[in-house]
Amino acid sequence: MARMVQCVKLNKELEGLEFVPFPNELGQRIYDNISKEAWQMWIHHSVMVINEYRLNLATTESQEIYDRHLEEFLFGEGAEMPPGYRPPQTK
């Protein structure tokens, strides 16, 4: 049986993650409160964040920017788009 969580992002009970995504307090908070569906939404959004901000996740500064966007996306009001961001054009 799947582990269920009350997802704070989507505001409903859904299947939870199978693993703690980060070995820290934030990772545990995500595991306890975020569904697989919301996590996948973050994964897709995080690609845009990494590319638009040209983040090098090997640096502390880039990790802080990434974490700020992650927390805002999953636990805050939503996600702030990078300055000058234009969504890809559909064909």
SULKA-V213533 format. One record per backbone hydrogen bond with DSSP energy under -1.0 kcal/mol. CO is the residue of the C=O (numbers start at 0). NH is the residue of the N-H. E is the energy in kcal/mol with one decimal. If there is no record, write none. Layout:
((CO NH E) (CO NH E))
//
This chain:
((2 15 -4.1) (4 6 -1.1) (4 13 -2.5) (6 10 -1.2) (11 6 -2.2) (13 4 -3.0) (14 35 -2.6) (21 23 -1.8) (23 27 -1.9) (24 28 -2.4) (25 29 -2.4) (26 30 -2.4) (27 31 -2.4) (28 32 -1.5) (29 33 -2.3) (32 7 -2.3) (34 38 -2.3) (35 39 -2.4) (36 40 -1.8) (37 41 -2.1) (38 42 -2.4) (39 43 -2.1) (40 44 -2.2) (41 45 -3.5) (42 46 -1.2) (44 48 -2.0) (45 49 -2.9) (46 50 -2.4) (47 51 -3.2) (48 52 -2.2) (49 54 -2.1) (55 58 -2.6) (58 62 -2.1) (59 63 -2.3) (60 64 -1.9) (61 65 -2.7) (62 66 -2.8) (63 67 -2.2) (64 68 -2.2) (65 69 -2.5) (66 70 -2.7) (67 71 -2.2) (68 72 -2.6) (69 73 -2.7) (70 74 -2.8) (71 77 -1.1) (81 84 -2.0))
//
